[in-house]
Amino acid sequence: MAAPAKRIDGIDFWRGFALLTIFIDHVPENVFQHVTQKNFGFSDAAELFVFLSGVSVALAYGTRFFDGETVGAVRAVLRRAFTIYWVQILISLLIIAIFVSAAALWKENDLLEDADVVVSNPLQTTAAILALLHQLENANILPLYIALLLMTPLLLALARRDDRLMLAASAGIYLAARAFSLNLPTWPVEGTWLFNPIAWQLIFAIGIFAGRRLKRGGIAYDARLFAACLAVVAIAAVVRTDAFGYASGLWQDVRDVLDCGKTDLGLARLVHFLALAYIVYYSGLTGLMRRTRAFLPLCLIGRYGLPVFATGTVLSAMTELVETRSEALSHQVAFGAAIVVGGILIHYLVARGLAAWRDKSRAQQSMLNRAHTLQMASPLSLRKSAIVLWSGTSRPLSHICPSRKSYPRVAVMQSGQDWCDDDRPRSLDVSS
């Protein structure tokens, strides 16, 4: 059986960075939104999240898949997809309940903008939510992830033949989706998925390709490619910021020409993200961030990405409610900043709590394993005895009937009944 892949802290760090960036971008009207990735280029944290998901899939399941454990690897992928599915359903129902409750409490029907379809036809819309055909605003990236995980066995099967074959097939599907406007529909509200999985699978497949390369020692460096990536990122920053304020309207004029659409993973977004990722990988930025105090907290957040993302999604929905009641505040900017800071702190506390719970569970399991190992190492006669020294026994000490002799130190239990020698000592040393 293949050994589990060792975690790469750099992946956890950038996943944590992506999760916090997504949360900041989803919180309405806050000053931190002006300094996130989307303000300085064509891509944003969504590309980073999906790319790292592909890398993680290659590291977590690819090894087992390529080492002959195909069935086990596919089963693990499907189990992960089902876990994300019920988290998505839970998030959606919880957000709807929050908005409906707030609308009833404050007598403001405008708050039902995201939930009005559910209120008007609850059975139909609930069925659509269960089928992932109705997705709430800011709660639509997990359905994309589920769809990508369902595609994973096919991508891994192609990668087993040749990584380049996988990329070629993925690129062909992407081009077909763009050329023929292929996307999954929404229902009962007419439309399509905000994140088109038929197009976004390309960046996921590129992530799998990169993860495979990490297992083999890394991605090759090319000075000319690095220089080209620097040029792409620099040009994108100039365009996106209107030449840093010196060419008003530049971005507005160019965005209609460039292919920057988010739904179908515009080509400009894809090229910009890949260039940025290549620069980050070879610039040593991850190593530099490893020396800062923010590195370990972000690693922790990234390590527990799914529950942290669920927390952030619900928090961002709650901030929309808070924002509707904050008009009377005299310091709205400070209030919005406080919400973001508090939300980030909650993200960290959730991850910290999950880490503590996991460490406690591992410690308990380790104790049980040591006790089991000690029991198996004991003589056969003792293993058949009533084990009061092992963890998990249901027999109280009052049931122990030891002998005066030095060798029978434990009571014997057979066929569900306790019996003991007639000669009994008055005490039992349970420390031995």
C-alpha positions as CSV (number, residue, x, y, z in Angstrom):
1,M,0.0,0.0,0.0
2,A,1.3,3.4,-0.9
3,A,2.4,5.7,1.9
4,P,0.3,8.8,2.4
5,A,1.7,11.9,0.7
6,K,3.5,14.3,3.0
7,R,1.8,17.7,3.3
8,I,3.5,20.6,1.6
9,D,3.1,23.7,3.8
10,G,3.4,26.0,0.8
11,I,0.2,24.6,-0.7
12,D,-1.6,25.0,2.7
13,F,-0.4,28.6,2.9
14,W,-1.6,29.7,-0.5
15,R,-4.9,27.8,0.0
16,G,-5.4,29.8,3.2
17,F,-4.5,33.0,1.4
18,A,-7.1,32.2,-1.3
19,L,-9.8,31.4,1.3
20,L,-9.3,34.7,3.1
21,T,-9.1,36.6,-0.2
22,I,-12.4,35.0,-1.3
23,F,-14.0,36.0,2.0
24,I,-12.7,39.6,1.8
25,D,-14.0,39.9,-1.8
26,H,-17.5,38.6,-0.7
27,V,-17.9,41.0,2.2
28,P,-19.7,44.1,1.0
29,E,-18.0,47.5,0.9
30,N,-14.8,47.1,2.8
31,V,-11.4,48.8,2.4
32,F,-9.5,45.5,2.1
33,Q,-11.3,44.7,-1.2
34,H,-9.1,47.4,-2.9
35,V,-5.9,45.5,-2.3
36,T,-6.8,41.9,-3.2
37,Q,-5.5,40.1,-6.2
38,K,-8.3,41.0,-8.6
39,N,-7.4,44.7,-8.5
40,F,-4.0,44.2,-10.0
41,G,-4.5,41.6,-12.7
42,F,-7.0,39.7,-14.8
43,S,-7.4,36.7,-12.4
44,D,-8.4,36.4,-8.8
45,A,-8.5,33.9,-5.9
46,A,-10.9,31.6,-7.7
47,E,-8.2,30.5,-10.1
48,L,-5.8,29.9,-7.3
49,F,-8.3,27.8,-5.3
50,V,-9.1,25.6,-8.3
51,F,-5.5,25.2,-9.3
52,L,-4.4,24.2,-5.8
53,S,-7.4,21.8,-5.7
54,G,-5.9,20.0,-8.8
55,V,-2.4,20.0,-7.2
56,S,-3.9,18.5,-4.0
57,V,-5.8,15.8,-5.9
58,A,-2.6,14.7,-7.6
59,L,-0.8,14.5,-4.3
60,A,-3.6,12.9,-2.3
61,Y,-5.1,10.5,-4.8
62,G,-2.8,10.4,-7.7
63,T,-0.1,8.3,-5.9
64,R,-2.6,5.6,-5.0
65,F,-4.1,5.7,-8.5
66,F,-0.8,5.3,-10.3
67,D,0.5,2.6,-7.9
68,G,-2.2,0.2,-8.7
69,E,-4.8,1.1,-6.1
70,T,-7.2,2.5,-8.7
71,V,-10.4,1.3,-7.1
72,G,-9.4,2.6,-3.7
73,A,-8.3,6.0,-5.1
74,V,-11.5,6.4,-7.1
75,R,-13.6,5.5,-4.1
76,A,-11.7,8.1,-2.0
77,V,-12.3,10.8,-4.6
78,L,-16.0,10.0,-4.7
79,R,-16.2,10.0,-0.9
80,R,-14.6,13.4,-0.9
81,A,-17.0,14.7,-3.5
82,F,-20.0,13.4,-1.4
83,T,-18.6,15.2,1.7
84,I,-18.3,18.5,-0.2
85,Y,-21.8,17.9,-1.6
86,W,-23.5,17.7,1.8
87,V,-21.5,20.7,3.0
88,Q,-22.8,22.7,0.0
89,I,-26.4,21.7,0.8
90,L,-25.9,22.6,4.4
91,I,-24.5,26.0,3.5
92,S,-27.3,26.8,1.1
93,L,-30.1,25.8,3.5
94,L,-28.4,27.7,6.3
95,I,-28.0,30.9,4.3
96,I,-31.7,30.7,3.2
97,A,-32.8,30.2,6.8
98,I,-30.7,33.3,7.9
99,F,-32.2,35.5,5.2
100,V,-35.8,34.4,5.7
101,S,-35.5,34.8,9.5
102,A,-33.9,38.3,9.1
103,A,-36.6,39.4,6.7
104,A,-39.4,38.2,9.0
105,L,-37.7,39.9,12.0
106,W,-37.0,43.2,10.4
107,K,-40.0,43.2,8.1
108,E,-37.8,43.8,5.0
109,N,-38.8,41.7,2.0
110,D,-35.8,43.1,0.1
111,L,-33.6,40.6,2.1
112,L,-35.4,37.7,0.3
113,E,-33.6,38.5,-3.0
114,D,-31.6,35.3,-2.7
115,A,-34.4,33.3,-1.1
116,D,-37.5,34.5,-2.9
117,V,-37.6,31.5,-5.2
118,V,-37.4,29.2,-2.2
119,V,-40.2,31.0,-0.4
120,S,-42.5,31.0,-3.5
121,N,-41.9,27.4,-4.4
122,P,-40.0,25.6,-1.6
123,L,-40.4,22.0,-2.7
124,Q,-39.3,22.7,-6.3
125,T,-36.3,24.9,-5.3
126,T,-35.2,22.5,-2.5
127,A,-35.1,19.8,-5.1
128,A,-33.1,22.1,-7.4
129,I,-30.6,22.8,-4.6
130,L,-30.2,19.1,-3.9
131,A,-29.5,18.6,-7.6
132,L,-27.0,21.6,-7.6
133,L,-29.1,23.3,-10.2
134,H,-30.0,26.3,-8.0
135,Q,-26.9,28.0,-6.5
136,L,-27.0,31.0,-4.2
137,E,-24.7,34.0,-4.7
138,N,-21.3,33.5,-3.2
139,A,-22.1,29.8,-2.7
140,N,-21.3,28.5,-6.2
141,I,-17.7,27.4,-6.1
142,L,-18.2,24.1,-4.2
143,P,-20.6,22.8,-6.9
144,L,-17.7,23.5,-9.4
145,Y,-15.3,21.5,-7.1
146,I,-17.8,18.6,-6.9
147,A,-18.0,18.5,-10.7
148,L,-14.2,18.6,-11.0
149,L,-13.9,15.7,-8.6
150,L,-16.3,13.7,-10.6
151,M,-14.1,14.3,-13.6
152,T,-10.9,13.3,-11.7
153,P,-10.9,9.6,-12.5
154,L,-11.0,10.3,-16.2
155,L,-8.2,12.9,-15.9
156,L,-6.0,10.5,-13.8
157,A,-6.6,7.7,-16.3
158,L,-5.4,9.9,-19.1
159,A,-2.4,11.1,-17.0
160,R,-1.5,7.5,-16.3
161,R,-1.0,7.1,-20.1
162,D,0.8,10.5,-20.5
163,D,0.5,13.8,-18.7
164,R,0.6,15.6,-22.0
165,L,-2.4,13.5,-23.3
166,M,-4.4,14.6,-20.2
167,L,-3.6,18.3,-20.9
168,A,-4.4,18.0,-24.6
169,A,-7.7,16.4,-23.9
170,S,-8.5,19.0,-21.2
171,A,-7.6,21.8,-23.6
172,G,-9.8,20.3,-26.3
173,I,-12.8,20.2,-23.9
174,Y,-12.1,23.8,-22.9
175,L,-12.0,25.0,-26.5
176,A,-15.2,23.0,-27.3
177,A,-16.9,24.7,-24.3
178,R,-15.9,28.1,-25.5
179,A,-16.7,27.5,-29.2
180,F,-20.1,25.9,-28.7
181,S,-21.1,27.8,-25.4
182,L,-21.3,24.5,-23.4
183,N,-22.3,24.9,-19.8
184,L,-24.6,23.3,-17.2
185,P,-28.0,24.9,-16.8
186,T,-29.6,26.3,-13.7
187,W,-33.2,25.6,-12.6
188,P,-35.9,26.8,-11.8
189,V,-34.3,30.1,-12.5
190,E,-33.1,30.0,-16.1
191,G,-29.4,30.5,-16.7
192,T,-26.1,28.7,-16.4
193,W,-23.5,27.9,-13.7
194,L,-21.5,30.9,-12.7
195,F,-18.3,28.7,-12.8
196,N,-18.6,26.6,-16.0
197,P,-17.1,23.2,-15.0
198,I,-16.6,22.3,-18.7
199,A,-14.2,25.2,-19.0
200,W,-12.7,25.4,-15.5
201,Q,-11.6,21.8,-15.7
202,L,-8.6,23.1,-17.7
203,I,-7.0,24.9,-14.8
204,F,-7.9,21.9,-12.6
205,A,-6.1,19.6,-15.0
206,I,-3.1,22.0,-15.1
207,G,-3.0,21.7,-11.3
208,I,-2.9,17.9,-11.5
209,F,-0.1,18.2,-14.0
210,A,1.8,20.5,-11.6
211,G,1.2,18.2,-8.7
212,R,2.6,15.3,-10.7
213,R,5.7,17.4,-11.4
214,L,6.1,18.2,-7.8
215,K,6.2,14.5,-7.0
216,R,9.1,14.2,-9.5
217,G,11.2,17.0,-8.2
218,G,9.5,20.2,-9.5
219,I,8.8,22.2,-12.6
220,A,11.6,23.1,-14.9
221,Y,12.9,26.7,-14.9
222,D,13.3,28.7,-18.1
223,A,14.7,32.2,-17.9
224,R,12.9,33.3,-21.1
225,L,9.6,32.0,-19.9
226,F,10.1,33.7,-16.5
227,A,10.8,37.0,-18.3
228,A,7.6,36.6,-20.4
229,C,5.6,35.9,-17.3
230,L,6.9,39.0,-15.7
231,A,5.8,41.0,-18.8
232,V,2.3,39.5,-18.7
233,V,1.9,40.3,-15.0
234,A,3.2,43.8,-15.4
235,I,1.0,44.6,-18.4
236,A,-2.0,43.2,-16.6
237,A,-1.3,45.4,-13.5
238,V,-1.0,48.5,-15.7
239,V,-4.2,47.8,-17.6
240,R,-6.2,46.8,-14.5
241,T,-5.2,49.8,-12.5
242,D,-5.7,52.3,-15.3
243,A,-1.9,52.8,-15.5
244,F,-1.9,53.3,-11.7
245,G,-4.4,56.2,-12.1
246,Y,-2.7,58.0,-15.0
247,A,-5.0,56.7,-17.7
248,S,-8.5,56.9,-16.5
249,G,-10.9,54.5,-18.3
250,L,-8.1,52.2,-19.7
251,W,-9.5,49.1,-18.0
252,Q,-13.0,49.9,-19.0
253,D,-12.0,50.3,-22.6
254,V,-9.8,47.2,-22.8
255,R,-11.9,44.7,-20.8
256,D,-14.4,44.4,-23.6
257,V,-11.6,43.5,-26.1
258,L,-9.7,41.1,-23.8
259,D,-11.2,37.6,-23.0
260,C,-11.6,38.2,-19.2
261,G,-14.9,36.5,-18.6
262,K,-15.1,34.6,-15.3
263,T,-17.9,32.1,-16.1
264,D,-16.1,30.5,-19.0
265,L,-12.5,31.0,-17.7
266,G,-11.5,33.7,-20.2
267,L,-8.2,33.1,-21.9
268,A,-6.7,36.4,-20.5
269,R,-7.6,35.2,-16.9
270,L,-6.0,31.8,-17.5
271,V,-2.8,33.2,-19.0
272,H,-2.4,35.8,-16.3
273,F,-2.9,33.3,-13.5
274,L,-0.4,30.8,-15.0
275,A,2.2,33.6,-15.4
276,L,1.6,34.8,-11.8
277,A,1.9,31.2,-10.5
278,Y,5.2,30.6,-12.3
279,I,6.6,33.8,-10.9
280,V,5.6,33.0,-7.4
281,Y,7.0,29.5,-7.7
282,Y,10.4,30.7,-8.8
283,S,10.7,34.1,-7.0
284,G,11.1,32.6,-3.6
285,L,8.1,34.4,-2.3
286,T,6.8,31.3,-0.4
287,G,10.1,31.0,1.4
288,L,10.1,34.7,2.2
289,M,6.5,34.4,3.6
290,R,7.6,31.3,5.7
291,R,9.7,33.7,7.8
292,T,6.7,35.9,8.7
293,R,4.3,35.4,11.5
294,A,1.4,35.1,9.1
295,F,2.7,31.9,7.5
296,L,1.7,29.3,10.2
297,P,-1.8,30.8,10.8
298,L,-2.5,30.8,7.0
299,C,-1.1,27.2,6.8
300,L,-3.6,26.2,9.5
301,I,-6.5,27.8,7.7
302,G,-5.5,26.2,4.4
303,R,-5.1,22.8,6.1
304,Y,-8.8,22.8,7.1
305,G,-10.0,24.4,3.9
306,L,-13.5,22.9,3.6
307,P,-14.9,23.8,7.1
308,V,-13.1,27.2,6.9
309,F,-14.6,27.9,3.5
310,A,-18.0,26.9,4.8
311,T,-17.6,29.3,7.7
312,G,-16.5,32.1,5.5
313,T,-19.4,31.6,3.1
314,V,-22.0,31.8,5.9
315,L,-20.2,34.8,7.5
316,S,-20.2,36.7,4.2
317,A,-23.9,36.1,3.9
318,M,-24.4,37.4,7.5
319,T,-22.3,40.5,6.7
320,E,-24.8,41.4,3.9
321,L,-27.5,41.5,6.6
322,V,-25.3,43.6,8.9
323,E,-24.5,45.9,6.0
324,T,-28.2,46.7,5.5
325,R,-28.4,47.8,9.1
326,S,-25.2,49.8,9.2
327,E,-26.5,52.9,7.3
328,A,-27.0,54.8,10.5
329,L,-23.4,54.3,11.6
330,S,-21.2,57.3,11.3
331,H,-18.0,55.3,10.6
332,Q,-19.1,52.8,8.0
333,V,-15.5,52.3,6.7
334,A,-14.2,51.4,10.1
335,F,-17.2,49.2,10.7
336,G,-16.6,47.3,7.5
337,A,-12.9,46.9,8.3
338,A,-13.9,45.6,11.8
339,I,-16.2,43.0,10.2
340,V,-13.4,41.7,7.9
341,V,-10.8,41.5,10.8
342,G,-13.4,39.8,13.0
343,G,-14.2,37.3,10.2
344,I,-10.6,36.5,9.6
345,L,-10.1,35.9,13.3
346,I,-13.1,33.5,13.2
347,H,-11.6,31.7,10.3
348,Y,-8.4,31.1,12.3
349,L,-10.3,30.1,15.5
350,V,-12.3,27.5,13.5
351,A,-9.1,26.1,12.1
352,R,-7.4,26.2,15.5
353,G,-10.3,24.4,17.1
354,L,-10.4,21.7,14.5
355,A,-6.6,21.2,14.8
356,A,-6.9,20.8,18.6
357,W,-9.8,18.4,18.3
358,R,-7.8,16.3,15.7
359,D,-4.7,16.2,17.9
360,K,-6.8,15.0,20.8
361,S,-8.4,12.3,18.7
362,R,-5.0,11.2,17.5
363,A,-3.7,11.1,21.0
364,Q,-6.6,8.9,22.2
365,Q,-6.3,6.6,19.2
366,S,-2.5,6.3,19.8
367,M,-3.2,5.3,23.4
368,L,-5.7,2.7,22.2
369,N,-3.2,1.4,19.7
370,R,-0.5,1.0,22.3
371,A,-2.9,-0.8,24.6
372,H,-3.9,-3.1,21.8
373,T,-0.3,-3.7,20.9
374,L,0.5,-4.5,24.6
375,Q,-2.4,-6.9,24.8
376,M,-1.3,-8.7,21.6
377,A,2.2,-9.0,23.0
378,S,1.0,-10.6,26.2
379,P,0.8,-14.5,26.7
380,L,-2.2,-16.1,25.1
381,S,-3.6,-17.1,28.5
382,L,-3.6,-13.4,29.6
383,R,-5.3,-12.3,26.3
384,K,-8.2,-14.6,27.1
385,S,-8.5,-13.2,30.6
386,A,-10.8,-10.4,31.8
387,I,-8.7,-7.4,30.8
388,V,-9.1,-4.7,33.4
389,L,-5.8,-3.1,32.6
390,W,-6.7,-2.4,29.0
391,S,-8.5,0.8,27.9
392,G,-12.1,0.2,27.0
393,T,-13.0,-2.5,29.6
394,S,-16.6,-2.5,30.9
395,R,-15.8,-4.5,34.0
396,P,-15.4,-2.6,37.3
397,L,-12.6,-3.4,39.7
398,S,-15.1,-5.0,42.1
399,H,-15.4,-7.9,39.7
400,I,-11.8,-8.9,39.9
401,C,-11.1,-12.1,41.9
402,P,-7.3,-12.6,42.0
403,S,-5.6,-15.4,43.8
404,R,-3.2,-15.2,46.7
405,K,-0.6,-16.8,44.5
406,S,1.8,-14.5,42.7
407,Y,1.2,-15.7,39.1
408,P,-2.6,-15.4,38.6
409,R,-2.8,-11.6,38.7
410,V,-6.1,-11.2,36.8
411,A,-9.6,-12.7,37.0
412,V,-10.6,-15.1,34.2
413,M,-13.8,-14.6,32.2
414,Q,-15.3,-17.3,30.0
415,S,-18.6,-17.5,28.3
416,G,-19.6,-14.2,29.7
417,Q,-19.2,-15.3,33.4
418,D,-16.6,-14.3,35.9
419,W,-15.0,-17.0,38.1
420,C,-11.9,-16.9,40.4
421,D,-9.9,-19.1,42.7
422,D,-11.2,-19.7,46.2
423,D,-8.1,-18.1,47.7
424,R,-8.2,-14.3,47.3
425,P,-5.7,-11.6,48.2
426,R,-7.1,-8.5,49.8
427,S,-5.6,-6.1,47.3
428,L,-4.6,-5.9,43.6
429,D,-1.7,-3.9,42.3
430,V,-3.1,-2.5,39.0
431,S,0.1,-0.6,38.2
432,S,1.9,-3.7,37.0
